[in-house]
Amino acid sequence: MIPRTVLPLIEERIALKPVVLITGPRQCGKTTVCLEIAKKHGFGYVSLAEPAHRRAANDDPEYFLSAHPAPVIIDEVQYAPVLFDSIEASVDRTRAEGREAEGMYILTGSQAYNLMEGVTQSMAGRVSVIEMSPLSLSEIHERKEIPFAVDPLLNNKRAAECPLTPEDVFSLIVRGSYPELHAKKELKSSTFYADYVSSYIERDVSRIINLKDRSKFEAFLELAASLTGQELVYETIAKAVGVSAVTVKSWMGVLQAGGIVHLLQPYYERSATKRIVRHPKLYFCDTGLACYLSKVFDPATLRAGYLAGPMVETFMVNEIIKSYRNNGEEAGFYFYRDSSNNEIDLVILRNGGLTLVECKAGMRFEARDAKSFDRLKGSVYRMEESCILCLCRDAYPVKEGVFALPVSSI
C-alpha cells in the first residue's frame, strides 16, 4: 500500500467524532485506507457493494447494525441511505447510556451529493467529513506532505527530494493519479480509464440522474475534459452538445458530486455576490482522466498540443489543493481575472494573507510574467511571497517577493 497522508487525519477524527464520513471519487483509495484502519484499530468491515449486504441494510437497518456492531466500517454507504437514521439513533443511545461514542462508525462513499444530503439531515454534529483525493505527488514519491507555501529554501529542498524533468511531469499528467495505476506499472492508463468511465456512468451517474441519452452525456464529458483550466460557460457547452444549459448545469453538478471535477470561484474580496455571478473555472480532479477523455494518450502528444498549458495548470492547481486537503488544513482557493484580462491562475487566502500563483509549462520567466500580481497590491489582506510554478529545476527570484518554483516543490 502506498502510504496515504490522509490516514493520520482520519485517525485523529475517529478520536473526536462518533461518525467519520470519507468521500471521494471512485477508486481513489478509500477502501484500502479503511482496511488498514480496520486492521490497525480493530474495526469491523462490511461493504454495501455486495448485493446481499445492500439488501440487508435497506430491508432492516436496525438489524443490520446489530449484526455489524460498532466500531465498524461501512463501505459504499450511498447504497443504503436508510442507515443514517439508525446510525444516529445508535450514537444517541450510546451517549444516553453514558458510554463513549467516539469512533463508532466510519462510512465511505463516492457520491458526495447524496451522502451529504443524508448526513446533514440525520447526523448533524455527530459526523466529521473528510474528502479524499487520488494520489498526490508527495504520496507517489513517498515523501512527507505539507500544505504548499512559497519558501524558496524549503521549496528547493522538497524539489531535490523528487526531482522531475519536464518529460517526467508530462508523463505523470497523462498517467494520472489513481492508486491502481501506480501500484500496477504494467497497466495501460487507457485501459484503466476506459473501464473507469464505463463503470462511472453505469454505477454512479445513472443512480443520480435519469440518463436518457448516454451518447450526449459522453460527448459532454469529453468536451468538459478539453475545457479543463478554462472558465465554465454553460451555454457554450450546451450549444456544442445539443442540450439545454439547465441540463449542462445539472450534469456538471453530477461530475462535482462524483469527485470528477471541481470549480474554482473568481476572487473578488469586496463582494461575495460578484464571486457568485461571474463564471468559475473548471478543473478535472485527475489529469489522466482528462487526457483520456480528450484523446491524448501519450506525453509527447500532450506536450506538443494545445492542451499542454491547461493540463499543466490543472495538475499544479490540483496538487496544491491536495496538499491542504490531505493535511486537514483550511484555505480559500480562487482565480483572478479583471476587465483588462489581467489573470492570476490561483489566489490562496489563508490566515489573513494572500499567496498568488501562476502555473506555467515553461522553465524561464521574468518580472513581466508576474505583472498581473500587481493588480492585488491594494488588497485588504497581507501580501505573502508569491510564485510562478513551472517546470524549472531549482527556485530562482523573478522580482521582489516573487519566485519561480519547480512543480516538485509542492
N, C-alpha and C positions, 0 to 999 in steps of 0.2 A: 504493500500500500504506500502510495506517495504521501508523505506527511502533510496534513492539511492545517493551515494556520487557524482556521475557524474552530478546530477541536477544543482548544483551551477555553475559547469564548463560550461554546456550548456547555462545557463542564461548569463554568462559572455561573451561567444562568440556571443550570439544574439546581444549584445550591440556593438559589434565590426565589424561584417560582415553582408552583405546583405543576405547571404545564409549559413545555418548551415546544414551539412550533417551528420547524425548519422547512422553509420554502426554497424554491429554486427550480431552474429548468430540468427537464427530464435528463437523466444520465449525467448529472453534474457531480455525483459522488455522495449524495445524501445517504443512501442505503449503506454504502461502505463505511462511512463515518459512524453511522448508528450501530452497525455490527461491532465496530471497535469499542464503542461506548458500552454496549451490552456485555462484551467480554470483560472489559476493564472494571465496570461498576456493578455488575450483576443484574442488569435489566433483562426482563423477558423480551421476546421479539415476536411480532406477528405481522404479516403483510397482507393487506387487503387487495393486492394484485391477484392473489389466489381466489378463484371464484367461490370456493367453499367458505372461506373466512369472510368474504364480502357478503355472501348471503346471510351468514350467521349474524354479522354485525348489523345488517339492515333489518332482519326479521325480529331480533330481540336484543337490543343494545345492552340492556341491563345484564342479561345472562352472559352475553359476550364478554363484558368487562369482568364478570365474576369468574369466567373461565380463563381469563388472561389478567390476573391481578397485578396491581401496581407493586413495584415500579416496572413499567412496560413501555416498549417502543411500538407504536402502531404506524406502520409504513403505508404510504399511499392512502391516507385517511380521507382524501377527497371522494373516495368511492362510497363512503358511508357517513355523510354529514349528520345523520341522526345521532351519531355517537356524542356530538358536542354537548347536548343537554345532559346526557348520562354522565359524561366526564365531569361536568360542572357539579352535578349532584354528588358524585363520588368525592370530589375535592372538598365540598362544603360539609359533607358528612364526616370526613376525616378530621377536619378542623373542629367541628362541633364536639367530637369525641375527645378533643384535647391532644390529638396525635399530630406529629409533624407532617405537613402536607407537601413540603418542598420536594421536587424531584419525583413526582408520581408518574407523570406521563411525558413521553417525547413523541410528538406527532410529526410526520413528514408528508409533503405533497407537492405536486408540480403545477397545480392550477391555483395561483395566488388569489385570484379574484374570488372564486367560490370559497376558498379556505378562509380568507379574511372576513368575508361576509358572515360566515358561520361563527367564527371566533369572536368577532366584535359583538355579536348578538348574545352569545352564550357564555363566554368566558372572560369578559372584561375584568381587568385587574388580577386575573389568575394566570395569565399567559405571557410569555416573552417570545417575541417573533424574531427569528434570525433568517436573513436572506443569504442563501449560499450560492456561490458562483462556480463556474468551471474553473479549472486550474489557473492560478496566476503565474506570472513569470518567475517569481520567487519560489513558488511551490515546485514548478517544473525543475528548477535548478537547485532545489533543496537548500535554500538559504533563509535566514531569518527575514520575515516580512514586517515592515514598519510603514506607518502612514507616510505618504510621499510629502517631502518638503524640500525647498531649494536650499541646499547647504553644500557648496562645491567640494569641500574636503570629504564630507560624508558621501556625497554623490559619486565622487571618483573612487572611493573605497568600495562602494557597492558595485559599481560598474566593473571593477577589477575582479570581483568575485565570480562574475559570469560574463566575460567579455563577448560581445556579439558583433559580428561583421554585418554589413547591410544584407548580404546573402542569407545570413542566419535569421535576421529579422523577417525578411520576406518569406522564408521557409516556415517560420513559426506562424505567421499570419495565415498562410494557406493551410497549414496543418490544423490549426485550431487548438482549442484549449480543453477539450473534453478528456477526462482521465483515461478512458479506454484507448484513445489514440496515442497516448504516451506510455501506457503500460504494454501495448502490443505494437511494437515498431513496424512489424510486417503488415499491419492492417492498412489498406489504402484508405486515405481520407474520403475519396469519392464514394467508396463502398459504404463506409460508416454513415456519411451524410445522406446518401440515398435511402438507407434504412431508417435513419433518424426522421427525415421529412415525412416518409410514408407513415411511420408509427405516430408521429406528432399529429398529423392531420386526422388519422383514423381514430386515435385513442383520446386525444386532448381536444382538438378543435371541434370535432363532432359532438362532444359532450357539452360544450359551451353554447354553440350556436347550431341552428338548423342549416347545414351547408347544402344548398340546393344545386350549386354549380361548382363542383370541385375544380374544374379546369380554370375558372375565373379566379378562384382563391389561389391556386398555384401561380397564375400569372401575376396576381397582386403580390404574392410572397417574393417572386423573383424580381419584380420591379422595385419593391421596397429594399431588397438587398443591394441593388445597384445604386440606391439613393442614400446609403449609409454615410453619415458625416455631412449631410445636407439638410437645409431647412425643410420641414414637413408641410407640404401644401396638399390638403386632402383632395381638393378639386382637380389638381393636376393628375394625381394618381387615378382618380375616379374616371376621368376622361380617357386615359390610356387603357384602363382595364375594361371599361364599358359597364360600370356600375355607378350607383349614386355616391355622392360624398358622404352621406349618412352611413352607407354600407361600409365604405372605406374606414370611416372613423370607428365603427363597431369592430371591424376586422383588426384594426390597429390595436384596439383595446384587448383583443384576444391574444395578440402577439406579446403585448406587455404582461398580461396575466400569466402567460406561459414562460416568461423569462427569456423570450426570443429577442425582444428589442427593449430599449429604454429611451426616454425622451429627455433632452436637456433643455431647460427653460431659459429664455433670454434674461440677461442681467439688467435690471433697472431698479436701482436702490431706493428711488423716491416714490415708487408707485407699484404696489403689488398688482393692481388692475392691469397695468401695461404689460407686466410679465405674462398675464393670462391671455390677453387678446392678441399678442404677437405670436408668430409661428415658432414652435420649438424646433430643435434639431433632432434628427432621427439617428440612432446608433444601434446596430446589431450588437448583441451582447457577446457574440462569438464570431471572430473574423473568418474562421474556417467555414462556418455555415454560410456566411455572407458571400464568400468566394465561390463556394459550390453552387449556390443559387444564381450567382452572376456568371456562371460557366467559365470561371477562372480556376484551372486545375493544377497549375504549377507556378513556382516562384518567378521564373523568367517571364512568363506571360503577364503576371501581375505587375512586375517592376517596369515593363515596357509600355503598359497600357494606361488608360485614363483613370483607372481606379486605384493606382498606386498611392496617390496622396490621400484620398478619402479612407482607404483601408489602413494606412499607417496612422492617420489621425484616430480612427476608430480603435485601433489596437492600443494606442497610447492613452486615450481617454479611459478606456475600459480598465487598463492596468492601474491607473491612478485611483479610480473608484474602488476597485477590488482591494487595494492596499488599505483603504479606510474601512470598508465593509468587513473584511476578514478579521480586523482587529477590534471591531465594535466601536469605532470612532465616528463621531458625527461631524459632518461638514456640509456646506451648501455648494452645489456644483451647477454652474451656469455657463452660457456663452455670451459674448457681447458683439453687437453689430449696431451701428448707428446709420443715420440717413445719408451719410457721406461714404458708406461702405467700409468704414474702419471696423475691423473684426478682430476679436480675440477668441481663440478656439475654446479655452477653458478658464473660467474665473472660479477660484476656490475661496469661499468665505468661511473662515474658521477663527474662533477666539478673537473676534474683533479685527481681524486682519485679512487683506486681500492678497492672494498669490495669483499671478497671471501667467498663463501657459500658452505658447504657440506650439503646434505639433507639425513638424516638417519631415519630409522624406529625404532631404539633402544632408550635407555634412558641414559646410562652411557658411557662416552668417555674419552680418554686420549690424550696426546700430539701426539702420533704416528698416531692417526686417522686424524690428520691435517697435516701430513708431506708433502703432495703434495703442501701445501700453500707456502712452502719454494722455490718452483720452480719459483715463480714470484717475489722473493725478488729483483732481478735485474731490475725490471720494470722501465720504464722511468716515470711512474706515481707514485704519492704518495700512499703508502700503508695505508689504513684505518684499523680500527679494524674489524676483520672478525669473522666468526662463523660456528659452526656445528648446524644446525637447526634440532631439533629432537623431541622426544615425552616426554622429561623431564617436570617436573612441574615448576621448577624455574631455572633461569640462574645461571651458575657457570663457573669459569675460567678453560680452558683446557691447555693453555700455554700463554706466553706473547702475548697479542694482539689478542687472540682467545678465544671465549666463546661458551659454549653450551647454546642454547636458545630454549625455548619451541615454538612450531609451533604457538600457540595462541598469541605470541608476535608480529606477523607480523602486 
